[in-house]
Amino acid sequence: MVNLLRVSPRAASAVLFLCLGLGVPRAHAAGEQAEQFTPEFRQIHTSQDPKHTPKIVAPDSVKRGEWFNVTVSVGAGGQHPSLSEHFVRYIALYKDTVEIARTYLHPVYSSPTVTFTIALDEGGSLRAVVEPTHSAAWEALKKIEVLP
């Protein structure tokens, strides 16, 4: 025996809306958006570009555990613009593969230059990663020696 339940068209529409609208996880939609980017867009640029390549200013060697300044500016051949339609989203500083500092920038009101004050226990490479709004991230490396 089959029991039938009568549902008004308005109630059926509401149930359908809830099932379709709320049943799809938001992460799935974000994944679909990420698939739209080409591998070239997602890959970090390591080539030289006068407008986008970060410039790292830091000492070549420092004493273990002592604070020192690292200045990262965007644009090795001149400063990157900071316009509402094209600006640098963030500047991040890594020691080898570990992120140690990051600053988010505002268009128009932020210059794409940041000074981080850090201390290191061991030598390696400082890596600056910057992400402009119209391209994938760009990076630059600087070796640094840590003295006892």
C-alpha positions as CSV (number, residue, x, y, z in Angstrom):
1,M,0.0,0.0,0.0
2,V,1.3,3.4,-1.0
3,N,0.6,6.5,1.1
4,L,0.4,9.7,-0.8
5,L,0.9,13.1,0.7
6,R,-0.6,16.2,-0.9
7,V,1.7,19.2,-0.9
8,S,0.9,22.6,-2.3
9,P,3.1,23.8,-5.2
10,R,4.4,26.7,-2.9
11,A,5.5,24.2,-0.2
12,A,7.1,22.0,-2.8
13,S,9.0,24.9,-4.3
14,A,10.2,25.9,-0.8
15,V,11.5,22.3,-0.1
16,L,13.2,22.2,-3.5
17,F,14.8,25.5,-2.9
18,L,16.1,24.4,0.5
19,C,17.4,21.1,-0.8
20,L,19.2,22.7,-3.8
21,G,20.4,25.9,-2.2
22,L,21.5,24.8,1.2
23,G,22.6,21.2,0.4
24,V,25.6,22.3,-1.7
25,P,28.6,23.0,0.4
26,R,30.3,26.3,-0.2
27,A,33.8,24.7,-0.4
28,H,32.7,23.0,-3.6
29,A,31.9,26.3,-5.2
30,A,35.3,27.7,-4.1
31,G,37.0,24.6,-5.7
32,E,35.2,25.2,-8.9
33,Q,36.4,28.8,-8.9
34,A,40.0,27.7,-8.3
35,E,39.7,25.4,-11.3
36,Q,39.1,28.5,-13.5
37,F,42.7,29.7,-12.9
38,T,45.4,28.4,-15.3
39,P,48.5,26.8,-13.8
40,E,50.5,29.8,-14.9
41,F,48.2,32.0,-12.7
42,R,48.6,29.9,-9.6
43,Q,52.4,29.3,-10.0
44,I,54.7,31.7,-8.1
45,H,56.8,33.8,-10.5
46,T,60.5,33.6,-9.9
47,S,61.6,35.5,-13.0
48,Q,62.6,39.2,-12.9
49,D,60.0,41.8,-13.6
50,P,60.8,45.5,-12.9
51,K,57.3,46.2,-11.6
52,H,56.5,43.0,-9.7
53,T,59.7,41.3,-8.4
54,P,60.2,42.0,-4.7
55,K,63.4,43.6,-3.5
56,I,64.8,42.4,-0.1
57,V,67.0,44.7,1.9
58,A,68.6,42.9,4.8
59,P,72.1,42.4,6.2
60,D,74.2,39.5,4.7
61,S,74.9,38.2,8.2
62,V,73.4,38.7,11.7
63,K,74.1,37.5,15.2
64,R,72.0,34.6,16.5
65,G,68.9,35.8,18.3
66,E,69.4,39.5,17.7
67,W,66.7,41.6,16.2
68,F,67.3,43.1,12.7
69,N,65.2,44.8,10.0
70,V,64.2,43.3,6.7
71,T,62.6,45.7,4.2
72,V,60.7,44.3,1.3
73,S,59.5,46.6,-1.5
74,V,57.6,45.5,-4.5
75,G,59.2,46.4,-7.8
76,A,62.9,45.8,-8.2
77,G,63.1,48.4,-11.0
78,G,60.7,50.9,-9.4
79,Q,57.8,50.9,-7.1
80,H,54.6,48.9,-7.9
81,P,51.5,51.1,-8.2
82,S,48.9,51.2,-5.4
83,L,45.6,51.9,-7.3
84,S,42.1,50.7,-6.5
85,E,42.1,48.5,-9.6
86,H,45.7,47.2,-9.3
87,F,47.6,46.9,-6.1
88,V,49.6,44.4,-3.9
89,R,47.4,42.4,-1.7
90,Y,50.1,41.2,0.8
91,I,53.8,41.0,1.4
92,A,54.9,37.8,3.2
93,L,58.4,36.9,4.5
94,Y,59.6,33.3,4.9
95,K,62.7,31.8,6.4
96,D,63.3,28.9,4.0
97,T,59.8,27.4,3.8
98,V,58.4,28.7,7.1
99,E,56.3,31.9,7.0
100,I,57.5,34.3,9.7
101,A,55.6,37.5,8.9
102,R,52.9,38.8,6.6
103,T,51.3,42.2,6.0
104,Y,48.1,42.9,4.1
105,L,48.0,46.1,2.2
106,H,45.1,48.4,1.3
107,P,44.8,49.9,-2.2
108,V,45.6,53.6,-2.5
109,Y,46.5,54.1,1.2
110,S,49.3,51.6,1.5
111,S,52.7,51.8,-0.1
112,P,54.0,48.4,-1.3
113,T,57.0,48.6,1.1
114,V,57.1,46.9,4.5
115,T,59.8,46.6,7.1
116,F,59.8,43.5,9.3
117,T,61.8,43.2,12.5
118,I,62.9,39.6,13.0
119,A,65.5,37.4,14.8
120,L,66.9,34.1,13.5
121,D,68.6,31.1,15.2
122,E,70.1,29.7,12.0
123,G,71.1,30.8,8.6
124,G,69.3,30.0,5.4
125,S,67.3,32.0,2.8
126,L,64.9,34.8,3.4
127,R,62.1,34.6,0.8
128,A,59.7,37.5,0.1
129,V,56.4,36.6,-1.6
130,V,54.1,39.3,-2.9
131,E,50.7,39.0,-4.6
132,P,49.4,41.7,-6.9
133,T,45.7,41.7,-7.8
134,H,46.3,40.9,-11.5
135,S,48.8,38.1,-11.4
136,A,50.1,35.2,-9.4
137,A,52.5,35.8,-6.6
138,W,56.1,36.8,-7.2
139,E,59.1,35.9,-5.0
140,A,62.7,36.8,-4.4
141,L,65.4,35.1,-2.3
142,K,68.3,36.4,-0.2
143,K,70.8,34.2,1.6
144,I,71.5,35.2,5.2
145,E,74.2,33.9,7.5
146,V,73.7,33.6,11.3
147,L,76.8,34.0,13.4
148,P,77.1,32.7,17.0
